[in-house]
């Protein structure tokens, strides 16, 4: 419904002086709000009626009208809407916060307040079959992207330093997780984020809590817990934005929604699905008593294995010591001692023969050397005559009278002066 525009005041320009189009407006010649708002209303009035789906919030009834907010849970957007009370009564069920409906409405612009509102004409509740079909389509789309693949899932840590817990502000889920985990492993610590787990605020609050815990370096595992509920109550845990936030979480994530019949999509993307919050409390930490018992068994088994090994090795060592080769180890050397004696005797004989032959050859060479030695010639009466510079005189014609000569005898040398050449013998 369009509200009448306010007539111009005395101090305002007359309408005929305003720019004709939005493109002609300037800082000096703007449109007043009262001029723009009706134009927006004219544009909106040309929009046709449309069927719109959303979640109902803030339902109020006044006389023949029902006022409500229609919210989109995926994008956290909303629009105000009205419905004839007769159309709301025709549903056969009361419109309450969180109900998902489809409304046929025509957009309307309220010029005085500058707000957009949907004027509803008909309303239908989204049926369970429609929701299941949409969830199945979303499930198939996410599966094609690989968000449910087993190779994407990360193993939970054996002993987490700190467990991040996303749960309801009120309810048994927090108690079940914390109590069972603490009973199994008393040293476990929790970082808890309490959120709304159903209704329009469930998705944004849960997504924010997951992202906040994922950013904390001391958090080793995140548990998203809720103590069951109806199919409609669990719809937030199949919301696409929440599922994608869980898939993007670098910290291992456990889904503990506690609903066996209808598994929300969060179960499929989580690294581990717990059937209940109690099961999650038992899964995220080991059982200290069982670990102590296992450690005791392992120590006993190890001690027994060490004793058996020592006894086996002692028996083997005793058997080795009883062998003759170890009882009289010198017997091993007897064959080698005989061979060594024979080799030593042969070596001595060969050495003696070699030395005897060498002595004989040396004596022969010495005799030959003595026979050929100039000393032997000198001992037979010959002499070697040299000039003072050491030149051997072999020709008497090379000597002149008065030359000094050095004469080498068999024993010693004499010095003589040449008096001339001796006459030749007949």
PyMOL commands that set and color helices and strands:
alter all, ss='L'
color gray80, all
select helices_A, chain A and resi 15-17+22-24+33-45+85-89+128-144+150-152+173-184+202-214+235-238+240-248+265-269+277-283+288-322+324-327+329-372+374-379+396-398
alter helices_A, ss='H'
color red, helices_A
select strands_A, chain A and resi 50-62+65-72+77-84+100-110+115-125+162-168+189-195+219-225+252-256+272-273+384-387+404-408+413-417
alter strands_A, ss='S'
color yellow, strands_A
deselect
rebuild
show_as cartoon
